[in-house]
Amino acid sequence: MKRNTLVITAVLFILAAFGWAGWANWEYRRQAAERQQALALHAEVIPDASGGALQYVTPLQGKSAPPFTLEDLGGKKVSLETYKDRALAINFWATWCAPCKIETPWLIELRNQYASQGFEVLGISADDLDRDDPAKLSGEKKEIAHFVEKMKMPYPVLIDGISISEPYGGLDQLPTTFYVNRSGVVVAVQVGITSKDEIEANIKKTLGIVK
Amino acid sequence: MIANKIQIVMATAFMLASTLTHAQSTLLNDSRQSISKPLAVAYLYPEQVTIPANKPTTIALHFRVASGLHINSHTPSGDELIPTTLTIPDNSGVRLDSASYPRGADFTLPLDPATKLSVYSGEFIIQARITAAAGDHLVEAKLRYQACDNTACLPPKTITVAFDVIGK
């Protein structure tokens, strides 16, 4: 009798120990899944396998471009909704971004080439703005305006892109361009500069010329 | 005899379960650390300097720019580019009299070979001339910089450069 009790106790203990281990395993997997979900909501800049260059991961591709309303340099409010049914390149840039200066003339040329087919570029400055300091804010707006004038940007330019960085994946690198088709769906995302040909290929995707 | 065997089995089962749980916990912590964002610039040393009190003294602050990236020098090639700048807050008991920055290296982006940039990459040293009051001071200097690689730029960033200054 005593032996049976000991055996049953031992079996129950072993079952409990493995049950505990199983629960710990389940908890680990649950937390890992939560982390994956959190990562899916935010684009991340992560070192690549070689530890050098940075990679960009964004979950926005294939989804609707997040709505926004921003001001242009004249203070007029402009929303994404205004460009409903247009094919768009939403191009985030900054005055301090040297690669943006290389890319902008390509965008201008291609925008002029494809404008008649319903394509437009929205240039969004991600320069910091001191909203609490009117004198500084005025100076910062002037710097942006000077850049726009110098680059001869013919398309709408909006400011305070940082305020919409979260829905657009953090904007951890510039330039970053979201290519949006006429249905408002992001069909391509380009981070950093590659080539004019790649920009054109993405514009064609927004227009449905190529998949 | 049987009781001893049962005790051994129970102890073994407990150890197995504990090891498994510990391994999972370690894995979880490791994976949490691996998703943190890398910094473009790291402060290397010194952690502590001893200098004569109330006498301007030059110290060398060592930094490293992450592999594959560069930052603008203190005198970048364009007005709109953000210079690398060191400051020390007023209330730290240590005054930054001046800072001597290294000359930037000429650099061109592969897609724009005509434009020369002035940048730091790899390790660089800022010679900071400081004056400290007598005593121990934890200085939290600030380094503002803006980093890029060959195709894209990271937003401007200000990091804290912490070191102890002992004024004797």
Interface residues (C-beta under 8 A of the other chain):
Chain A: R3 L6 V7 T9 A10 F13 I14 A17 F18 W20 A21 A24 N25 Y28 Q31 A32 R35 L39 E44 V45 I46 P47 G51 G52 A53 L54 A94 T95 W96 C97 A98 P99 C100 K101 I102 A126 D128 E143 F147 L171 D172 Q173 L174 P175 T176 V191 G192 I193 T194 S195
Chain B: I2 A3 I6 V9 M10 A13 F14 L16 A17 L20 T21 Q24 S25 L27 L28 S31 R32 I35 K37 P38 S67 G68 G78 E80 L81 I82 L109 L111 D112 T115 L117 Q146 C148 D149 T151 A152 C153 L154 P155 P156
